[in-house]
Amino acid sequence: MRILQRTFVRVLALLLAVFAARSLSAAAPTVIGKTVENFQLSTHRGQPWELADTADQKLVALVFLGTECPLAKLYGPRLADLHKTYADQGVAFVGVNANAQDSITELTAYAQKHAIPFPLLKDPGNRVADQIGAERTPEVFLLDQDRKIRYHGRIDDQYGVGYSRDHAQRRDLAEAIQELLAGKQVSVPETAPIGCFIGRTRLTEPHGDITYTNQISRLFNQHCVECHRAGEIAPFPLTAYEDILGWEETILEVIDENRMPPWFANPQHGAFRNDTRLSAAEKTLLHQWVKNGMPEGDPDQLPAPPQFAAGWRMPEPDQVVAMRAEPYAVPAEGVVDYQYFLADPSWDEDKYIVAAEARPDNRAVVHHIIVYVVPPGSQDAKPRGRSILVGYAPGSQPMLLTDGVAVHVPAGCRLVFEVHYTPNGSPQADRSSVGFRFTTKDQVKKQLHGRLAVNTRFRIPPGAASHQVTAEYQSRQDEVLLEMTPHMHLRGKAFRYEAIYPSGQREILLDVPHYDFNWQLGYQLAEPKRLPQGTRIQCTAWFDNSEDNLVNPDPTAEVRWGDQSWEEMMIGFLSVVDPDPAPDAAADEPHPLQINPGADPVGVWRWKRDGAPHQLTLQLDDDKLSGVIEIVGRGKWSIQQAALADNQLTFQVVPPEFAGQVLLEFDAVVGAKTLQGNLKYSVRTTGQSRTLPWTAERAAD
């Protein structure tokens, strides 16, 4: 039985894992049993309110909330439901906002958006938060009739650092309320509150030479504002000095724990041009600035803000393809399974793509998009074995190809959008799309190819804490590696790419010791890596199916390959191009084709495979051998690179229905009445191949 169906992908510093309260410190004094003295505050509507007004209530739940904290947004509707459940049982709910950065207008908007039916109080100068000892939002203090704290901590355990369940396994606040109403002691009186730090009023007078305008703004522009700006997925902007006030403790926490910016590559192996990490010096600078009271500095020193396109970040698209005709409805909360949308771009001719961008329509709820190519004739909307064309995740860049590099997509192909939605506390709608720019075939010098090492036959035992699975890709020709993207699901623990060169030399290309499903990161090599023909890329993945994995859907299950995140995948994606030709390489002069009269391949040849009749027609035009293979019921395939040396015939076929990912290589001895040799079947994306015997007979005139 599955404990949960899936944990939805959550952006660390942008959504759930911006916050951290991993455990209650053993050294921290408990607040259980502490009496909360009467206090007076005003509601968001300006009405006076004091704790003494609740004297007729058996219990009072004080909940500290923030208007921009994603967890406070997600729990707004749930708190409203709890209020309705217990209001007639003598339980009062009261929200308290102590954030210096939250205005009354923003508090009012929060109340309206989430239909909050109980009072929301503004705590200027965080007086009440200091009196009670509140640190985060949301954070609950449940008071008995004597106004002593009987429960303190989280609302429930649905959300944690970097994970989210589809439902709570323990409803801590509700359990505490029910136990107290029944005259019992609270069985679990204290839990760790998970949420953003309260933005307290700072008492330190700003001082020092480190200022926002001179140093800190540049740091945020480089590392943060790509996502932390209006209209992007981050829960709050960081584009101005005022934006940072109140968030400094949360920012310091996530960078100290290396959760922000997200980056998981082991620095001992490889250098990557999209490395987002803050340096040790940058972290020290930020800490010192906060310690010095966060001086703003001289406005004249403020750098020009980075420029981001309001719409497309790629050049104006030649074509835009929407995922579907109508928007998809995203619920306010809960877990949304991966959604797959099949779209037809109406490509009636081969396309050569030089720029592509997957564009979320509603960035507030779209965590990531992957657009796959579906070969002609396929009706499967799932991306099994498909080639990835372009993707989107927070902070990702459009695909922009230069220097004559393009992606070739055969005519008749369609697209599958894989979209992962993250509810944000209110109902949303999304109609994401993808934009393309094209070039002509004569302008293409190289094609960008997708490769992968994949294992679909693994079985992860129940309770296994570090189960190893391997997969391998072997280059069938010289290639240049540009990027690597590991992919697993919720039990993914670690991932490694290792190159084994034809010489026997081994090199770790990428090591991810702490894989995080929350981020679908690609690692772009700072210097492209040449892979000689025969190089093996060995990918090793480790999976944690134990109870210690907090996002594990079910530690008692044996886990196999599957699309959904409660199942697993093991894929090492690679992006490659053909290498540049050697500077002294000269094109071979064509030689007249010499045909041995006893070994003339021209004509019609027939054979059967799997019961299906096949026919090869070869012809000679101007010393050039060409031909067509016809399979009954499947159509015709043109042969390529046909050559004849003495009586040895070779040629290739690239079946169009596989979007160029399958290569058939024929090699046969030409006899008077037979072609006898081998057929090598290769899957380009995986580097896997299989050789079969092949015999064809000349057709009678």
N, C-alpha and C positions, 0 to 999 in steps of 0.2 A: 504494500500500500504506500502510495506516495504521500509524504508529509506535506509537500508543496509541489506545485506544478512547475514553477520556475521562479527565479529571482531576476527581476528586471534590471537591465544594465543601467547603472547610475553613475553619473559623472562625479568623480571624487570631490574636487574642490568646488565644482560647480553646483552639485546637488548634495546627495547624502553625505559623502565623505569629506565635505568641507568641515564637518564637525567631527569631534572625537571626544568621547568620554569612555575609555575602554574599561575602566573599572573604578569603583570607589576606593580612594586611597585609604590604606589601612591606618595611616597616620592622621587622616582628617577626622576631626571630632564629629560624631553623629549629631544630627539635629532632632532625632526621634525623642519625643518627650518634652521638647522645648515649647514654652508657651509663647504664642504670638500676641503681642500687645496690640491694643486698638490703634488703628491708623486711619487717617483721612486722606482721600485722593479724589480727583474728579474723573468722571467718565469721559469717553471720547466726544460725548455730546455736551460737555461742560457742566453736568449735574454733579453735585457733591455726593460722595459715598463714603461710608466708614464701616469698618468691620463690626462695630457694635450693632449696626442695623440688622445683622443676621442672627441675633440672639435667639430667635425662635427656630432656627435651623439646627438639625442634629449634627450635620457635617458641613464643612466648607472646603471646597477644592480650589485652592489658589493655583492658577496656572500661568506661569510667565511665558509670554509670547512675543515674537518679533514679526514685523510685517513682511520682511523679505526672506526670512529664513525658510528654506524649502520644506523642512520638516514641520515647521509651524503652519505652513500652508496645507500640507497633506493632512495634518491632524485637526485643522479647523472644523471640517464637517463631522469628524468623529467626536470631537468635544461637544458639538451641538447635539449629536445623537445621545451622548451620555447624559447631557443636561435634561433632555426630554424624557429619558428613561427613569431618572432618579428625582426629578423635580418634585413630584407628588409624594416622595418618601422622605422629605425633609433634608435634601442635599442641595446645597447652593454651589453653583459654579461661578467663579470670578476670574476674568483674565487681567493680567497686569503686564503693561509694557514699560520696561525700564530702559529701553534703548535710547541713547542720546541722539542717534541718527534718524529715529522714526518720528515723524511729525503727527500732529493730531489729524491732519487731512489723510495721511497714509493709514493711520489707525482706523479711521472711519471707512476708508475704502476696503480695508481688510474685513471689517465687520460686515459690510454689505456684500462683498464677493462671496464670503463663506457662510452667510446667513447666520451669524452668531446671535443667539437669543439671550445671552447673559451679559452682565455689565463688563465693559472693557475699560480698565483704568490706566491713566497715564501716571508714571512714577518719575517726576522730574528729579534730576540729580541722583537717581537710583537709591533713594532713602529707604524704601521698603525692601528692595532687593538686598541692600546691605544689612538691614535689620534681621531678615530671615536667613540670609546666606545663599540666595539664589545666584547661580553662575551662568545658566544656559537657557536657551529657548528651543523647544518647550521643556519646562521643568515644573513638576507638580509637588505641592505641599498640601496634604490632606489633613484638615484640622478636625478634632472631635468637638463635642459640645462645650468643653472647657477651653477650647481653642489651643489645645496642645497638638503638636505635629505627630500624627500616628502613621503616616506613610509619606515617603519622599522619594522622588525619582522620575522614571519614565512613565508614559501613558500605557504602553504595552511594548512587546518585543518584536513588532513587525519590521521595524527599521533599525539598522545598525550601521557601523562604520563600513561603508562600501558594499552593503547588501540590503536587500529588501525581500521579505517573504510575501507570498500571495495573501496570507492572513496571519494574524497574531497567534502564536502558540500559547502565550500567557497574557491575559488582559490584566496587567498589574493593578491599575487604578480601579477598574471595575471589581476585581477580586477583593481589594482592600475595602472598598465601599460596602460590599455585600457582607464581609466578615464583621465590620464594625456595626452595621445595622442589625446583625444577628447577635450582637453582644459578645463577639469573639475577639481574641487578639488577632492582629494582622500577621498572617503567617510569613509573609515576606515584606518586612516594613521598609526596606531601603533597597533601591536599585540604582544603577548608573544612569543618569539622564543623558540622552543622546541629542545633541543639537548645537546650534551656534552659540558662541560666547555672547553674553549680554554686553552691549556697547555702552560701557560706563563713561560718565563724565570724568575727564582726566584732570587731575589736580596739579600735575607737574607743569611749571611755566616753561613754554618752549624756549630752547636755547641750543647753541652749538652750530657748527659749520655745515652739518649734514641737513639739507633742506629738501622739501618736496620738489620745488621748482628746479633745483640744480642737479640732484642725483636721483631721487626716488621716482620721480615721474618718468625718467628715462628707463629705469628698471622695470616699471609696470608696463610701459609702452612695448618693451622688448619681449616680456614673458607673459603678460596677463591680458591685455586689452583686446586681443584677438577674440576672446570669448567673453570677457568682462566689459561689455559695452551694450548700449541700448539695442534691443532687438535680437540679441544672441542668447544662447542657452544658459549663461551664467546667471545666478540668482540676484546679483547686484553688480553695478558698473564700478570700474576703477579708472575712469577717464579724467577725473578731476579731484582736487584736494578734498573737497567736501564729501566725495564718495567714500573715501577711506575711513573717515572719522567714525568710530564705533565698531569697525571691523578689524582693527589692528591685532587684537588678541587671537581672533580666528585665523587671520592670515599668518601670523607667526607660528601658530600651532601646526598648520598643514604643511608649511615649508620645512619646519623642524622635523616632522615625521616623514618627509619626502613624499607626501601625497599630492603635492602641488608645486610646480607643474608636474603633470604625470609623465613619468619616464622610468622604464624598468630594465633597461639593458645594463648588464654588468660592464663597468668601465674598463675592466681588464682585457676585454676582447672587442676590437673594432672601434672605428670612429664613424660618427653618423652626422650628416649635415642637418638633420632635423632634431638634434638633441635639445630638449627644452629645459634642462636642469639649471637651477641657479647655482652659481659658484659659491664656494665657502666665503669668499670676500663679499659677494652680494648679500648673502644671508647675514653676515656680521654687520654690514652697512644698514640693513633694514632694522635689525634688532637695536642698534645704537640710536637710530633715528626715533624709534618708538620710545626708548628709554629717555631720550632727551625732550620728550614732550611733543614730538612731531611738528617741528617748526615748518611753516609754509615756505618762507624765503621770498626772494625778490621776484615779482611777477615777470620782470623783463628777462629773467633767466629761463623761463619756461620754454621747453622745446616745442617745435611745431608738432601737433598731434599726428599720429600715423593715419594714413588715408585708407579707408576701406570703401569699396564700392557699395552703393545702396542696394544694388541688385546683384548682378553677376560679378564674380571676381575674375572670371575669364574674359577674353574679348567677346564682343557681342556675338551670341550664338547664331549659326546658320539655321539651326532647327532646335526647337524645344519640344520634348516629349513628356507629357504628364503621365503619372502613374495610373490614373483612371479618370473617367469623365466627371465623377462626383467626389466630393471630399470624403475622407474616412473619419468617422466619429470616434474620438478618443475619450474614454470615460474619465471621471474626475479622480478616481483613485483605483487601487488594486493593481493587478498585473495584466499586461496586454501581451499575448503571445506574438512571436514574429509574424508579421503580415506579409503576404506575397501577392503582388499585383502584376499581371501579364499585360504588356503594352505592345502595340504594333506601330513601329515608326514608318511603315509603308516604304521600306527600302527595296526598290525594284532593280537596283544595280549595286555592285560592290561599293562599299564606303571606306574611305581612308580618313581616319579621325586624327586630328592634330591637337584638339583641345576638347575637354569634357569636364562638366561640373554637375554633380548631383546636388540639387538645391532643395533644402527643406522649406516647405511652405510655412510651417509653424515651428520655429526653432525652439520654442518653449517646451515642446513635448517630443520632438524628434531627436532621439539619441544618435542613431546612425542609419545610413542608407547604403546598400550595396546593389549596384545594377549589374546584372548578368546578361550574357548573350545566349539566346535560345536558338539553336539551329533550325533551319527551315523544316516544316512538317511536324515538329515536336509540339505536343499539347500539354506537356508537363510544366506546371507553373513553379514547381520547386526547383532550386538551383543545383540539383545533384550533378556533379561533374561539369558544371558550366564554367565558362571563362568569365572572370570578373572584368568588367569594362571600366568602372569608376566607382568610387565610394565617397561617402561623407561621414565624418565624425567631428565633434567639436575640436576646432583647431586645425583640421585637415585643410589641405590646399587643393585647388583644381588640378586636373591633369593637363599640363601644358608641355607639348613636345616640340622640340626645335631641331635644327640641323638635319632636316629631311627625315626625321623619325615619325612614324605614324602607326596607328592600330588599324589593321585590315579586318573588316567585317563583311562576309559574303552577302550577296543579295538574298532577300527573303528572310533574314534573321529577325527575330523579335527580342524584346527585352523583358526581364523579370526584375521588378523592384522588391528587394527585401528591406522592410522598414521596421525598426524597433522603436516603439513609443514608450515614453516614461510619463505617466500621469502626474499632474502638478497641483492637484487639489480642486480644479474646476473643469467642467466639460470643455473639450477643445475639438477642433476640426483641422484636418490637414489634407492637402493635395500637392504632394511634393512632385518634383519634375527633374529632368536631366537635360542639359544643353550641350550641343555639339558644334564644333567647327570642323569643316572638311577641307581636304586638298585633293588634287588629282593624282592618279597613279603615276604619271610621269614625273611628279615632284617628289616621290617617295624614294629615299635612299636606303632606309632601314625600317624594319617593322618591330614594334614592341611586342614581346611575347610574354604570356603568362605561363609559368611552370609551377608544379607543386609536388611535394612529397606527401603522400596520403596513406593512411592505414585505416581501413573500414572493418577489419576483422578482429579487433581486440575485444577482450572481456575483462572488465575491471571487477575484481572480487569484492564482496561486501566487506566493509571495514578497512580495506587496504589504505594505508596512509601515504604510500609513495610507490604506486604501481607504474612501471616503466613500459612505454610503448614506443616502437621505432618505425620509421618509414624512410624511404630513400628515393631520390631522383638522380638519374644519370644523364649527363649531357651527351647527346648524340652527335654534336658538332661543337666547334669552338663557340663560346657564348660569353657575353659580358654581363655580370650580375649587377643590378642597380639597387634592388630593394628586397627586403624580407619581411613577411608578416605572419607571425604564428597565430594559430587559431585553435582554441579549445573552448569548452563550456564551463559550467560552474565548478566542476571538480578539477579543472586545470590548475596545476601547482607550479610547474617550471617547464621551460622549453629551450632547446639548444639546436643550433645549426652548425654542422661541422663539415668542412670540405675535405675529401680524400682525393688527392690529385693522382694522375696516372703514375707519377714517380713513386707513389706510396707516402709522400709527405701529407701530414694532416694539419688542418688549421681550423680553429674555432672562429666562425664568422660572426655569430651572435649568440649570446647567452642571456637568457631571461630567468634569473633564479626565483623571482616572485611574480609569476604570471597573474594578471588581474583581468578577469572577464569584463570588468567595468569599462575597459578601454580597448578599442580595436586599433592598436597602433601598428603602423608600418615603420620599419627602420631603414632609412635611406643612407646608403653608404656614402661617406664623404668622398671617397675615391672609388670609382667602379672597379669591380674585381673580375679579371679575366678567368674564365673557366675553360681550360683546354678540353677537347673532345675526350670523353671517357671519365671526366671528373664526376665523382659521386658526392652528392649532398646528402649527408645522413642527418636526419632530424630525430631528436629524442625528446619525448614528452613524459612528464611525470604527473600522475593524477592522485588527488587526495580524496578517497571515498570514506574517510573516517568521521567519527562524531566531532573531532576537533575542527573540521572544516565547517565554519558557521553557515556557509551558503549551500551546504550539501543538501540536496533535495531529499535523499533517503539513504543513510549509511548502510541499511540492511539489504539494499538492492544490488544485484549484479548488473553492471552498466555496459551497454553496447552502443554502437554507432546509431545516431539518430539526429533529425533536424532540430528538435526542441531542446531547450537548454537543460531540462531534467535528464536528457540523454547526453551523449558526448560526441565530440568530433576530435580528430587528430589530423591537422593539415598544416604543412609548412609552405606557404605561398612564396613564390619568387617572381620577380620581374627582370627580364633579360632582353638584350638586343644582340644583333650580330656584331662581331668585332670589325674594326676598320681593316681593310686589306693591308698587307705589308707594303711599305713604301716602294720596294723594288719589284713587287709582283706585277707581272705583265700578263695580259690576256693571251691565252693560248690561241695560236692561229688555227682556224678550222681546217680540217683535213678532209679531202673527198672521201665519201663513204664507200668502202670497198666491200662488195657483197660476194661471198663465196657461193658459186652456183649450187653447191650441195647443201648450203645452209642459208637459204633465202627466207627471211622472216615475213616478207610481204605476202599478205593474204588474210584469210579468215581462220581463226583458231577457236576451238570450243572445248569446254570442260564443265563439270558440275561440282558445286560445293554446297553442302547441306541440302542437297536435292534441287537446288536452283540452277537452271542453265545459265552459263556465262559465255560471252562471246567477245573475242579480241579481234579487231580489224586493224591491220597495220598497212601503211602505204608509204611510198617513197616519193618526195617532191623536192627537186633541186638538191639532191644529196642529203636531204633531211628526212629522218624517220619520224612519223607521227602516227597517231591512231586513237581508237576509242574502245573502251570496254563497255559492253552492254549487259545488264543483268535484268532478266525478265521480271517485270513488276517493280523495278527500282530505278530504271532510267539508265542514262549514259554518262560515263565519266571519261574525260579526255586524259590521255597519258602525257607525262612530262619527262623531260631529260632522257629521252630514248637514245640509246647508244648501242653500237654493234662493234665488237672487237673480235675479229676472226669469226668464230661461231658462237660467241658469248653475247647474249642479248640482255640489256638492263633497261628498266624504265620505272617511273614512279607514278602513283595516282594519289590525289588528295580529294577524297570524297567530299563534295560541298555540303552535304547534310550535317557534317560534323564540324562545321565552321573552321576548317583548316587545322583541327587539332589531331586528326588521324592521318597517318602516312602509310601507304602500301608500297613496298619496294619489291619489284619482281627481278629475278635473276635466273636465267635459264640458258641451257645449251640448245642451239637451233639444229634440229635434224630435218631430214626430208619430210617427215610426217608428224613429228612431235616437237613440242617445247617442253623440256624437262629440267626442273630446277627447284627453286624455293621462293616462297612468298613470305616476306617479313612484314608483320603488322606492328606498327609503333604508335603509341599515344604520345604526342609531342609534349603535352602538358605535364605528364608524369615521368617521361623518359623510359617507360616500360615498353617492352617489345616481346613478340613471340614469332618464331620462325616455323613455317609449315611447308611440307613438300607440295610441289605444284607441277602438274602435268596437263598440257593442252594438246589436242590433236587437230591437225589441219583439216578444214572442212573440205568435203568433196566438191568438185566444181558443179 
